[in-house]
Amino acid sequence: MPHYPLITYISIFSVIIPLIAGFSKITLLRRGMKILLLYLIWSFFADIYLLWLPMGYFFTLGLSHVYYIIEFIFIMSIMYNWQDSNEKKILFLELMVLYSAFWAVAMFTFEPLTGLYTFKASISQIILTICAEYTLYVMIKNTTDSILTDFRFWVLLAFVIYYAGTLILIIAKDILLRYPIDILFLATTIDWSLKILFNVLFAIGFKCRQTRTL
């Protein structure tokens, strides 16, 4: 296992901040925030598994492929609960089904588990970014109170910043892997830094009043 820079460990363990904030209000959390809490627990153990318990290159690579489909379903499920009409909820369900079908087809054709996951991950992050931006826009448009007190604002902002900010790294993954590992670590510092911000914004969301019915 390579020696990772300090920011890697800070990034992974920064999830403890929103977990503490979430569990402190566990009885007040709405459905979407409970799903977020489950996502954070799952992603923490997945990150630990991929970083500290590699079982060979191909096994770790296969887990990375699976990571993106599980993450996609988690995040889309959160946003599904925050849609303001049944028609929009149906649309989000359709997107989940369509992406899952695309992921399965890609796995058995042009992006098998033994290869890179660039296309699968890129499409996932594009959809998540667009959906988060749309949901955030509708939320701001329909909110009469301060958006800073709405837990959904902080969570959706985290989604937009992280998935849009790391998209170029996913697209360029194949190119980055051709460079020495020090260069790869330097580039992925962006990912690790945004992940820290990701978790801090979630913590702010958990600390907001959990008064919404969504």
C-alpha positions as CSV (number, residue, x, y, z in Angstrom):
1,M,0.0,0.0,0.0
2,P,1.4,3.4,-0.9
3,H,2.1,6.0,1.7
4,Y,-0.7,8.5,1.4
5,P,-0.3,12.2,2.3
6,L,-1.8,13.5,5.6
7,I,-4.8,15.2,3.8
8,T,-6.0,11.8,2.7
9,Y,-6.6,10.7,6.3
10,I,-8.1,14.0,7.3
11,S,-10.5,13.8,4.3
12,I,-11.6,10.2,5.2
13,F,-12.0,10.9,8.9
14,S,-13.7,14.3,8.4
15,V,-16.9,12.3,8.0
16,I,-16.9,11.9,11.8
17,I,-18.0,15.6,12.0
18,P,-21.4,15.2,10.2
19,L,-21.9,11.8,11.8
20,I,-21.7,13.3,15.3
21,A,-24.0,16.2,14.2
22,G,-26.4,13.7,12.7
23,F,-26.6,11.3,15.5
24,S,-27.1,14.2,18.0
25,K,-30.4,14.8,16.3
26,I,-31.3,11.3,15.1
27,T,-34.9,11.4,16.5
28,L,-35.6,14.7,14.7
29,L,-34.2,13.8,11.3
30,R,-36.5,13.6,8.2
31,R,-36.3,10.8,5.7
32,G,-33.8,12.4,3.4
33,M,-31.4,13.3,6.2
34,K,-31.6,9.7,7.6
35,I,-30.6,8.4,4.2
36,L,-27.7,10.9,4.2
37,L,-26.6,9.5,7.6
38,L,-26.7,6.0,6.2
39,Y,-24.8,7.1,3.2
40,L,-22.0,8.7,5.3
41,I,-21.6,5.5,7.4
42,W,-21.4,3.4,4.2
43,S,-19.0,5.7,2.4
44,F,-16.7,5.9,5.5
45,F,-16.3,2.1,5.7
46,A,-16.0,1.9,1.9
47,D,-13.2,4.5,1.9
48,I,-11.4,2.6,4.7
49,Y,-11.8,-0.7,2.8
50,L,-10.5,0.7,-0.4
51,L,-7.6,2.5,1.3
52,W,-6.3,0.2,4.0
53,L,-7.6,-3.3,3.0
54,P,-6.6,-3.7,-0.6
55,M,-7.0,-7.3,-1.7
56,G,-5.2,-6.9,-5.0
57,Y,-5.5,-4.5,-7.8
58,F,-8.4,-6.1,-9.6
59,F,-10.4,-6.7,-6.5
60,T,-10.0,-3.0,-5.4
61,L,-10.9,-1.9,-8.9
62,G,-14.1,-3.9,-8.9
63,L,-15.1,-2.4,-5.6
64,S,-14.6,1.1,-7.1
65,H,-17.0,0.3,-9.9
66,V,-19.6,-0.9,-7.4
67,Y,-19.0,2.2,-5.2
68,Y,-20.3,4.5,-7.9
69,I,-23.7,2.7,-8.4
70,I,-24.3,2.5,-4.7
71,E,-23.4,6.2,-4.2
72,F,-25.6,7.2,-7.1
73,I,-28.6,5.4,-5.6
74,F,-28.0,6.9,-2.1
75,I,-27.7,10.5,-3.4
76,M,-30.6,10.3,-5.8
77,S,-32.8,8.8,-3.0
78,I,-32.0,11.8,-0.8
79,M,-33.0,14.3,-3.5
80,Y,-36.0,12.2,-4.5
81,N,-37.4,12.9,-1.0
82,W,-37.0,16.6,-1.5
83,Q,-39.0,16.9,-4.8
84,D,-42.2,19.0,-4.5
85,S,-44.4,16.9,-6.8
86,N,-45.1,13.3,-7.6
87,E,-44.1,13.9,-11.3
88,K,-40.6,15.1,-10.2
89,K,-40.3,12.1,-7.9
90,I,-41.2,9.8,-10.7
91,L,-38.5,11.5,-12.9
92,F,-35.9,10.9,-10.3
93,L,-36.9,7.2,-10.0
94,E,-36.6,6.9,-13.7
95,L,-33.2,8.4,-13.7
96,M,-32.1,5.9,-11.0
97,V,-33.4,3.0,-13.1
98,L,-31.9,4.3,-16.3
99,Y,-28.5,4.9,-14.8
100,S,-28.6,1.5,-13.1
101,A,-29.4,-0.1,-16.4
102,F,-26.6,1.9,-18.1
103,W,-24.1,0.8,-15.3
104,A,-25.0,-2.9,-15.8
105,V,-24.7,-2.7,-19.6
106,A,-21.3,-0.9,-19.3
107,M,-20.1,-3.5,-16.8
108,F,-20.7,-6.3,-19.3
109,T,-19.5,-4.4,-22.4
110,F,-17.1,-1.5,-22.7
111,E,-16.3,-0.9,-19.0
112,P,-15.9,-4.3,-17.2
113,L,-15.0,-4.6,-13.5
114,T,-11.4,-5.4,-14.5
115,G,-10.9,-2.0,-16.2
116,L,-11.3,1.7,-15.3
117,Y,-14.7,3.2,-14.4
118,T,-14.2,6.6,-16.0
119,F,-17.4,6.6,-18.1
120,K,-19.6,5.2,-15.4
121,A,-18.4,7.6,-12.8
122,S,-18.5,10.6,-15.2
123,I,-22.1,10.0,-16.2
124,S,-23.0,9.5,-12.5
125,Q,-21.4,12.8,-11.4
126,I,-23.0,14.7,-14.3
127,I,-26.4,13.5,-13.4
128,L,-25.9,14.1,-9.7
129,T,-24.6,17.6,-10.3
130,I,-27.5,18.6,-12.6
131,C,-30.1,17.1,-10.3
132,A,-28.6,18.8,-7.2
133,E,-28.5,22.1,-9.0
134,Y,-32.1,21.8,-10.1
135,T,-33.3,20.8,-6.7
136,L,-31.4,23.6,-5.1
137,Y,-32.8,26.1,-7.6
138,V,-36.4,25.0,-6.9
139,M,-35.8,25.0,-3.2
140,I,-34.5,28.6,-3.2
141,K,-37.3,29.7,-5.5
142,N,-40.0,28.3,-3.2
143,T,-38.4,29.2,0.2
144,T,-39.7,32.3,1.9
145,D,-37.5,32.0,5.0
146,S,-33.8,32.3,5.0
147,I,-32.2,29.5,3.0
148,L,-29.3,29.4,5.4
149,T,-31.6,27.9,8.0
150,D,-32.8,25.2,5.7
151,F,-30.9,21.9,6.1
152,R,-31.5,21.0,2.4
153,F,-29.6,24.1,1.2
154,W,-26.3,22.9,2.8
155,V,-26.7,19.3,1.7
156,L,-27.5,20.3,-1.9
157,L,-24.7,22.9,-2.0
158,A,-22.3,20.1,-0.9
159,F,-23.5,17.9,-3.7
160,V,-23.1,20.6,-6.3
161,I,-19.6,21.7,-5.2
162,Y,-18.2,18.2,-4.7
163,Y,-19.6,16.4,-7.8
164,A,-19.0,19.4,-10.2
165,G,-15.6,20.0,-8.6
166,T,-14.3,16.5,-9.0
167,L,-15.7,15.7,-12.4
168,I,-12.6,16.7,-14.3
169,L,-10.5,14.4,-12.1
170,I,-12.8,11.4,-12.9
171,I,-12.6,12.2,-16.6
172,A,-8.8,12.5,-16.5
173,K,-8.3,9.4,-14.4
174,D,-6.8,7.4,-17.2
175,I,-4.3,10.1,-18.0
176,L,-3.4,10.7,-14.4
177,L,-2.6,7.0,-13.8
178,R,0.2,7.3,-16.4
179,Y,2.1,9.8,-14.3
180,P,4.2,9.0,-11.2
181,I,2.2,8.5,-8.0
182,D,3.3,11.8,-6.5
183,I,1.7,13.6,-9.4
184,L,-1.5,11.6,-9.0
185,F,-1.6,12.4,-5.3
186,L,-1.1,16.1,-6.1
187,A,-4.0,16.1,-8.5
188,T,-6.3,14.2,-6.1
189,T,-5.6,16.6,-3.4
190,I,-8.4,18.6,-5.0
191,D,-10.7,15.6,-4.4
192,W,-9.6,15.2,-0.8
193,S,-10.0,18.9,0.0
194,L,-13.5,19.0,-1.5
195,K,-14.4,15.9,0.5
196,I,-13.5,17.8,3.7
197,L,-15.7,20.7,2.6
198,F,-18.4,18.1,1.6
199,N,-18.5,16.8,5.2
200,V,-18.4,20.2,6.8
201,L,-21.4,21.4,4.8
202,F,-23.3,18.2,5.8
203,A,-22.5,18.9,9.4
204,I,-24.0,22.4,9.1
205,G,-27.1,20.8,7.5
206,F,-27.5,18.4,10.4
207,K,-27.2,21.3,12.9
208,C,-30.0,23.3,11.2
209,R,-33.5,23.0,12.6
210,Q,-35.1,19.8,11.3
211,T,-38.5,21.3,10.7
212,R,-39.3,20.4,7.1
213,T,-41.7,17.6,6.3
214,L,-39.6,16.4,3.3
